[in-house]
């Protein structure tokens, strides 16, 4: 082959190879992200030739303001070449064959080669909601594995009443508040009702407060958690809630009434109005357990107010079942005198007063202990003579209607590394004396210590109570209940005068102990003329706790210290009789 012809042939092969390489580059770019430091001009296409400087280099694509477009003629000029050897590749753009591909910074490029940069990635409202909800508070959360619930054939009457109320969509009262003493079984009932509602597909949402879990011991996450669960029942509602978050990303930092209106009420009403949700079949039960374990009375009161103004005052199908100890915030809302703002709106069940749990506790103890015995390697436990009826009755009496007492006993006896017969005998005969080191009631004692510590802190924080020792005053009232002073009994209000408090101050003293104690009118002389208000204990075990330094630990106040305080107060009254009440109380002091 002549040299001239050979030279042209080589050039042709090289030129064709360059065009092929250029095309492959374009297709490769279809599948790869465009880096921020993208080279300009024909170097992108693999050409060695450097184009002359131009006023608007292609690099400006990446710095073009949002929503602006780069003109195609300008883009084309960036790829021009003056070399005739390039087989018209000068007119080939790197975007010539690209169609509708996506790159990292939201740069959308169409067949027209127009480039548009979006304003930024869209906020995902549903993901934001998920980040602000408390999964630990769900009724079936892994964090609450094996939660307390009612045993078979126990609390049948009250569970039936609760389910009847929830299933009656047309009943006028759409809020049910169940209050009860500490350890009365409120959480077990809530768990049982949650599972029944879930099985019947009527559970809209559930939230279980817990003082020991920072994700659910405050009101921060309750509304997002409720909204999330409701949204999972209807995709259109879910989308409406997500859009509400996208519209106001700061919603989670606002007060819970605003959150409830924005994330629950408005989206639900909007979707119902559109006809995309049937309110008559939508899961309508909203369950909230342990309001008393939400930190701060003001937060408890705010949540109750939010339920009233958002869920009750609006035309919504939801029925709200709330359980709590009868602490100040809920008592103030539900009391009849003075009438609280929820008194007329709520169906109120006083669990400790209206339902006697004695028979249920007896059945619970028999069933659980026999089950433990049947699985034990101890032949004594497998005997039909264990447990004894006498032992069961002693436990039932000690429980005083308190399910947590019975549950604590079962937990202690079921320890797999010991003999159940011996551990049950320890519980029945347990005393803190004689160097006893076992703690069969530790779970119960933790509950008592938490409640008593909180009450002490709140009482002594009030300015008018500064300098007063809450524990001494309360123990003094306990001693009066047990007639430890001269074998006489004095009404609680009168005893306030004796220990240097104003009449009726005991109600303030016990305002945060209503889950453990209550006041009752009693006839002093049996003649109907001497009716006085007396402090009463729900549970015998609480009084025993106060008497035991081993159990009360840092909250223990000795009887000697109490007697010294009461004696000092009495002497002061004797020395200043004009400042003291007359009659029987004066003779009591003397």
C-alpha positions in Angstrom: 0.0 0.0 0.0 1.4 3.5 -0.9 2.5 5.5 2.0 0.1 8.3 1.3 -2.9 6.0 1.2 -1.7 4.1 4.2 -1.5 7.4 6.2 -5.1 8.4 5.2 -6.3 4.9 6.2 -4.7 5.1 9.6 -6.2 8.5 10.1 -9.6 7.2 9.2 -9.4 4.3 11.6 -8.2 6.6 14.4 -11.0 9.1 13.6 -13.7 6.4 13.7 -12.3 5.0 16.9 -12.4 8.4 18.5 -16.1 8.8 17.5 -16.9 5.4 18.9 -15.1 6.3 22.1 -17.0 9.6 22.3 -20.4 7.8 21.9 -19.5 5.2 24.6 -18.7 8.1 26.9 -22.1 9.5 26.4 -23.8 6.2 27.2 -21.6 5.7 30.2 -22.6 9.1 31.6 -26.3 8.0 31.3 -25.7 5.6 34.2 -23.2 7.6 36.3 -23.5 10.7 38.5 -21.9 13.9 37.1 -19.2 15.0 39.5 -19.1 18.6 40.7 -15.6 19.1 39.1 -16.8 18.1 35.7 -14.1 19.0 33.0 -15.2 21.3 30.3 -15.1 21.3 26.5 -14.0 18.4 24.3 -11.7 16.9 26.9 -14.9 15.3 28.2 -15.1 13.4 24.9 -11.6 12.2 25.0 -10.2 14.7 22.4 -6.7 16.1 22.8 -7.6 19.4 21.2 -8.2 22.2 23.6 -11.0 24.6 22.5 -10.5 28.3 22.5 -11.7 30.2 25.6 -15.4 30.9 25.7 -17.3 33.4 28.0 -19.8 30.8 29.4 -17.9 27.5 30.1 -19.9 24.4 30.6 -18.8 24.3 34.2 -21.5 27.0 34.8 -24.0 24.2 34.6 -23.2 23.2 38.1 -23.4 26.7 39.4 -26.5 27.8 37.7 -29.1 29.1 40.2 -32.1 26.9 41.0 -34.8 26.8 38.4 -32.5 28.5 35.7 -31.9 27.0 32.3 -28.8 26.8 30.1 -29.5 27.7 26.5 -28.8 24.8 24.0 -26.9 27.1 21.6 -24.5 28.0 24.4 -24.1 24.4 25.3 -23.4 23.5 21.7 -20.8 26.2 21.4 -18.9 24.8 24.3 -18.3 21.6 22.3 -17.2 23.2 19.0 -13.9 22.3 17.3 -11.9 23.9 14.5 -10.1 20.7 13.5 -11.4 19.2 10.2 -9.8 15.9 11.0 -12.4 15.0 13.7 -15.1 13.7 11.3 -17.7 16.3 12.4 -17.4 15.3 16.0 -17.2 19.0 16.8 -21.0 19.1 16.5 -21.4 16.2 18.9 -22.5 17.2 22.4 -21.9 15.0 25.5 -25.7 15.1 26.0 -26.7 14.3 22.4 -28.1 10.8 23.2 -29.0 11.4 26.9 -32.6 11.2 27.8 -34.2 11.8 31.2 -31.4 10.8 33.6 -30.9 11.8 37.2 -27.8 13.1 39.0 -26.9 13.8 42.6 -27.8 17.4 42.9 -31.2 17.1 41.4 -30.1 18.2 37.9 -32.8 17.0 35.4 -31.8 16.9 31.8 -34.2 16.3 28.9 -33.8 15.6 25.3 -33.8 19.3 24.5 -30.5 19.5 26.6 -32.0 22.1 28.9 -30.7 21.8 32.4 -32.8 22.5 35.5 -31.6 22.3 39.1 -34.4 21.8 41.7 -34.6 23.9 44.9 -33.5 21.0 47.0 -34.5 17.5 48.1 -38.1 17.4 49.2 -38.7 16.9 52.9 -40.0 13.4 53.7 -42.8 14.2 56.3 -43.4 10.5 57.1 -39.8 9.9 57.9 -39.7 12.9 60.1 -42.7 11.7 61.9 -41.1 8.3 62.5 -38.1 10.0 64.0 -40.3 11.8 66.5 -42.5 9.0 67.7 -41.8 6.6 70.6 -41.8 3.0 69.5 -41.2 1.9 73.1 -44.7 3.1 74.0 -46.6 0.8 71.7 -48.7 -2.0 73.2 -46.7 -4.6 71.3 -43.3 -2.9 71.5 -40.2 -5.2 71.9 -39.1 -2.8 74.7 -42.2 -3.9 76.7 -41.7 -7.6 76.1 -43.9 -9.7 78.3 -45.9 -6.8 79.8 -48.3 -7.4 82.7 -51.8 -8.4 81.6 -54.9 -10.0 83.1 -54.8 -13.7 83.7 -57.5 -15.9 82.4 -60.7 -15.7 84.4 -59.5 -12.6 86.3 -60.9 -9.0 86.1 -63.6 -10.4 83.9 -66.3 -7.9 85.1 -64.2 -4.8 84.6 -62.7 -5.9 81.2 -66.2 -6.6 79.9 -67.3 -3.1 81.1 -64.3 -1.5 79.3 -64.8 -3.4 76.1 -68.6 -2.7 76.0 -67.8 1.0 76.4 -65.2 1.1 73.7 -67.3 -0.9 71.2 -70.3 1.4 71.7 -69.5 4.0 69.1 -72.7 5.9 69.8 -72.3 6.4 73.6 -72.3 10.1 74.4 -69.2 10.1 76.6 -66.1 9.6 74.4 -63.5 9.7 77.2 -63.2 6.9 79.9 -60.8 7.6 82.8 -59.9 4.7 85.0 -58.1 5.7 88.2 -56.9 3.4 90.9 -54.4 2.9 93.7 -50.8 2.0 92.9 -50.4 -1.6 92.0 -54.2 -2.1 91.4 -53.6 -3.6 88.0 -54.4 -0.6 85.7 -51.6 -1.3 83.3 -52.5 -5.0 83.1 -56.0 -4.0 82.2 -54.8 -1.5 79.5 -52.6 -4.2 78.0 -55.4 -6.7 77.9 -57.8 -4.2 76.4 -55.1 -3.1 73.8 -54.6 -6.7 72.7 -58.4 -7.3 72.4 -58.9 -4.1 70.5 -56.0 -5.0 68.2 -57.5 -8.4 67.6 -60.8 -6.9 66.7 -59.2 -4.3 64.4 -60.6 -1.3 66.4 -57.3 -0.2 68.0 -56.4 3.2 66.5 -53.4 3.8 68.7 -51.9 3.1 72.2 -49.4 4.9 74.3 -47.9 3.4 77.5 -46.1 6.0 79.6 -43.2 4.8 81.8 -41.3 6.9 84.3 -38.1 4.9 83.8 -38.0 5.3 80.0 -36.8 8.7 78.7 -38.6 8.2 75.4 -42.0 7.8 77.1 -41.9 9.6 80.4 -42.9 12.9 79.0 -45.4 14.4 76.6 -42.8 15.1 73.8 -43.6 12.0 71.6 -47.2 11.2 72.4 -48.9 13.1 69.5 -46.5 11.9 66.8 -46.9 8.4 68.1 -50.7 8.6 68.0 -50.6 10.2 64.5 -48.2 7.5 63.2 -50.4 4.7 64.3 -53.5 6.3 62.9 -51.8 6.9 59.6 -50.8 3.2 59.3 -54.5 2.3 59.0 -55.2 4.4 55.9 -52.7 5.3 53.1 -54.5 8.5 52.2 -54.5 9.7 55.9 -50.8 8.7 56.1 -50.1 11.0 53.1 -52.1 13.8 54.6 -50.2 13.6 57.9 -46.9 13.5 56.0 -47.8 16.6 54.0 -48.7 18.4 57.3 -45.2 17.7 58.6 -43.7 18.8 55.3 -45.6 22.1 55.5 -44.5 22.7 59.0 -41.2 20.8 59.8 -41.1 22.6 63.2 -44.4 21.1 64.4 -42.6 18.8 66.8 -41.3 21.7 68.8 -44.7 23.2 69.3 -47.2 22.7 72.1 -49.1 19.4 72.0 -52.5 21.0 71.3 -51.0 22.5 68.1 -49.5 19.1 67.3 -52.8 17.3 67.8 -54.7 19.8 65.6 -52.0 19.7 62.9 -51.1 16.0 62.8 -54.4 14.3 63.8 -57.5 16.5 63.7 -57.0 18.4 60.5 -55.7 15.5 58.4 -58.4 13.2 59.6 -61.2 15.6 58.9 -59.8 16.4 55.5 -59.6 12.8 54.4 -63.1 12.1 55.8 -64.5 15.0 53.8 -62.8 13.8 50.6 -64.7 10.5 51.0 -61.4 8.5 51.1 -61.9 7.3 54.7 -65.0 5.8 56.3 -65.1 7.1 59.9 -67.7 4.5 60.8 -65.3 1.6 60.2 -62.0 3.3 61.0 -60.2 1.9 64.1 -61.4 4.3 66.8 -59.9 3.2 70.1 -57.1 5.5 71.5 -55.6 4.0 74.7 -53.2 6.0 77.0 -51.8 4.3 80.1 -49.9 5.7 83.1 -50.6 9.4 82.7 -49.2 9.8 86.3 -45.8 8.6 84.9 -45.6 11.6 82.5 -43.2 13.9 84.3 -44.6 17.2 85.5 -48.1 18.0 86.6 -48.3 20.8 84.0 -47.6 18.3 81.2 -50.2 16.0 82.5 -52.7 18.8 82.7 -51.8 20.0 79.2 -52.4 16.5 77.8 -55.8 16.3 79.4 -56.7 19.7 78.1 -55.5 18.7 74.6 -57.7 15.6 74.7 -60.7 17.7 75.6 -60.2 20.5 73.1 -59.0 18.4 70.1 -60.5 15.0 70.4 -63.7 15.6 72.3 -64.8 19.1 71.2 -64.4 18.2 67.5 -66.7 15.8 65.7 -64.4 12.8 65.6 -65.2 9.1 66.1 -62.4 8.4 68.5 -63.1 6.9 72.0 -60.2 7.6 74.4 -59.5 5.2 77.3 -57.0 6.7 79.8 -55.7 5.0 83.0 -53.8 6.8 85.8 -53.2 6.9 89.5 -55.5 9.6 91.0 -52.9 12.3 91.2 -53.6 16.0 91.3 -53.8 16.8 87.6 -56.4 14.1 86.9 -58.3 14.6 90.1 -58.7 18.3 89.4 -60.1 17.5 86.0 -62.5 14.8 87.1 -63.7 15.9 90.6 -67.3 16.8 91.2 -66.5 19.4 93.9 -65.3 21.7 92.7 -66.5 20.5 89.3 -63.6 19.7 87.0 -63.8 20.5 83.2 -63.9 16.7 82.4 -66.5 15.8 85.1 -69.4 15.9 82.7 -67.5 14.6 79.7 -65.8 11.6 81.1 -67.0 8.1 82.2 -65.0 7.6 85.4 -64.2 4.2 86.8 -62.6 4.2 90.3 -61.0 0.8 90.1 -60.0 0.5 93.7 -63.4 1.6 95.0 -65.8 -0.1 92.6 -64.1 -3.5 92.0 -63.0 -5.9 94.7 -60.0 -7.8 93.4 -59.7 -10.2 96.3 -61.3 -13.2 94.5 -59.2 -12.5 91.4 -56.0 -12.3 93.3 -56.8 -15.6 95.1 -57.4 -17.3 91.7 -54.3 -15.7 90.3 -52.1 -17.0 93.2 -53.6 -20.5 93.1 -53.1 -20.9 89.3 -49.6 -19.4 89.1 -48.2 -21.3 92.1 -49.5 -24.6 90.9 -48.0 -23.9 87.5 -44.7 -23.2 89.2 -45.0 -26.4 91.2 -45.8 -28.5 88.1 -42.6 -27.4 86.4 -40.3 -27.6 89.5 -37.7 -30.3 90.1 -38.7 -30.1 93.8 -41.0 -33.0 94.7 -42.5 -30.9 97.5 -43.7 -28.3 95.0 -45.2 -30.9 92.7 -47.3 -32.3 95.6 -51.1 -31.6 95.5 -50.7 -30.3 99.1 -48.7 -27.3 97.9 -49.4 -24.5 98.2 -51.5 -24.6 101.4 -54.8 -22.8 101.7 -53.6 -21.1 104.8 -50.6 -19.7 102.9 -52.7 -18.5 100.1 -55.1 -16.7 102.4 -52.3 -15.0 104.2 -51.0 -13.7 100.9 -54.5 -12.5 99.8 -54.9 -10.6 103.0 -51.5 -9.0 102.7 -52.2 -8.0 99.1 -55.2 -5.8 100.2 -56.6 -5.9 96.6 -53.2 -5.0 95.2 -52.3 -7.1 92.2 -48.7 -5.9 92.1 -48.2 -7.5 95.5 -49.4 -10.9 94.2 -47.3 -10.4 91.0 -44.2 -9.6 93.1 -44.7 -12.8 95.2 -45.0 -14.9 92.0 -41.9 -13.4 90.5 -39.9 -14.1 93.7 -41.1 -17.7 94.1 -40.5 -18.5 90.4 -36.7 -18.0 90.6 -35.4 -21.1 88.7 -32.2 -21.4 90.8 -34.0 -22.1 94.0 -36.8 -24.2 95.6 -40.3 -22.6 95.3 -41.6 -24.1 98.5 -38.8 -22.5 100.5 -39.1 -19.1 98.8 -42.9 -19.0 99.3 -42.4 -19.8 103.0 -39.9 -16.9 103.1 -42.5 -14.5 101.8 -45.3 -15.7 104.1 -43.1 -15.5 107.2 -40.9 -12.6 106.1 -39.8 -9.9 108.6 -36.9 -7.4 108.2 -35.5 -8.3 111.6 -33.0 -10.9 112.7 -30.5 -10.0 110.0 -32.8 -10.9 107.2 -31.1 -10.2 103.8 -33.7 -11.4 101.3 -35.8 -8.8 99.5 -38.9 -10.6 98.3 -40.8 -7.3 97.9 -38.1 -5.3 96.2 -40.3 -4.6 93.1 -43.0 -3.3 95.3 -40.6 -1.3 97.4 -39.2 0.5 94.4 -42.7 1.6 93.5 -43.3 2.9 97.0 -40.0 4.7 97.1 -40.6 6.4 93.8 -44.0 7.6 94.8 -42.9 8.8 98.2 -39.8 10.5 96.9 -41.8 12.5 94.3 -44.4 13.5 96.9 -41.7 14.7 99.3 -40.0 16.7 96.5 -43.2 18.4 95.4 -44.4 19.2 98.9 -41.1 20.7 100.1 -40.7 22.7 97.0 -43.7 24.9 97.9 -42.6 28.1 99.6 -45.1 27.9 102.4 -43.9 24.4 103.3 -40.2 25.3 103.5 -38.5 24.1 106.6 -41.1 21.3 107.1 -40.1 17.7 106.9 -42.6 15.9 104.8 -41.6 12.4 105.9 -41.8 13.2 109.6 -45.2 14.8 109.1 -46.6 11.9 107.1 -45.2 9.3 109.5 -46.8 11.3 112.4 -50.2 11.0 110.6 -49.5 7.3 110.0 -48.9 6.8 113.8 -52.1 8.6 114.6 -54.0 6.2 112.3 -52.6 3.3 114.3 -53.5 5.0 117.6 -49.9 5.1 118.8 -50.4 8.1 121.0 -51.9 7.4 124.4 -54.2 4.7 122.8 -56.4 7.5 121.5 -57.6 8.3 118.0 -57.7 11.8 116.6 -59.3 13.0 113.4 -56.8 13.9 110.6 -57.8 17.6 110.6 -57.6 17.9 114.3 -54.2 16.2 114.4 -52.9 18.8 112.0 -53.4 21.3 114.8 -51.5 19.2 117.2 -48.4 18.9 115.0 -48.3 22.5 114.1 -50.1 22.6 110.8 -53.3 24.4 109.9 -56.6 22.5 110.0 -57.0 20.4 106.9 -53.3 20.7 105.9 -53.1 16.9 105.8 -54.9 17.0 102.4 -52.1 19.1 101.0 -49.5 16.9 102.6 -51.0 13.8 100.9 -52.0 15.5 97.6 -49.4 13.4 95.7 -50.1 10.2 97.6 -53.6 9.5 96.5 -52.5 6.3 94.8 -51.5 5.0 98.3 -53.8 6.7 100.7 -57.3 8.2 100.9 -59.5 10.1 103.4 -62.7 8.7 104.8 -65.4 10.0 107.2 -65.6 7.9 110.3 -67.9 8.0 113.4 -65.7 8.5 116.4 -68.0 7.6 119.2 -70.6 5.6 117.3 -73.3 8.2 118.2 -73.4 9.9 114.8 -72.4 13.2 116.4 -68.6 12.8 116.2 -67.9 12.2 112.6 -64.3 13.0 111.7 -62.1 12.7 108.6 -59.5 9.9 108.9 -56.4 9.1 106.8 -56.6 5.5 105.4 -54.1 3.3 103.6 -55.1 1.3 100.5 -52.5 -1.3 101.2 -51.3 -2.9 104.4 -47.9 -3.4 102.7 -47.4 0.3 102.4 -47.7 0.8 106.1 -45.3 -2.1 106.6 -42.9 -0.5 104.2 -42.9 2.8 106.2 -42.2 0.9 109.4 -39.1 -0.9 107.9 -35.8 0.8 107.6 -34.7 -2.3 105.6 -37.3 -1.6 102.9 -37.8 2.2 103.1 -34.0 2.9 103.1 -33.3 6.6 102.9 -36.9 7.4 103.3 -37.2 5.8 106.7 -38.2 7.9 109.7 -37.9 6.1 113.1 -40.8 5.9 115.5 -38.6 7.6 118.2 -38.0 10.6 115.9 -41.8 10.8 115.2 -42.7 10.7 118.9 -40.1 13.3 119.7 -41.6 15.7 117.1 -45.2 15.1 118.2 -44.2 15.5 121.9 -42.5 18.8 121.2 -45.6 20.1 119.3 -47.8 19.1 122.3 -45.6 20.8 124.8 -45.7 24.0 122.8 -49.5 23.8 122.7 -49.6 23.3 126.5 -47.4 26.3 127.1 -49.5 28.5 124.8 -53.1 27.2 125.4 -54.7 30.4 124.1 -53.4 29.5 120.6 -54.7 26.0 120.7 -58.1 24.4 120.4 -60.0 23.6 123.5 -62.1 20.6 124.6 -61.2 17.0 123.8 -58.1 17.9 121.8 -56.6 19.9 124.7 -57.2 16.9 127.0 -55.5 14.7 124.3 -52.4 16.8 124.5 -52.3 16.8 128.3 
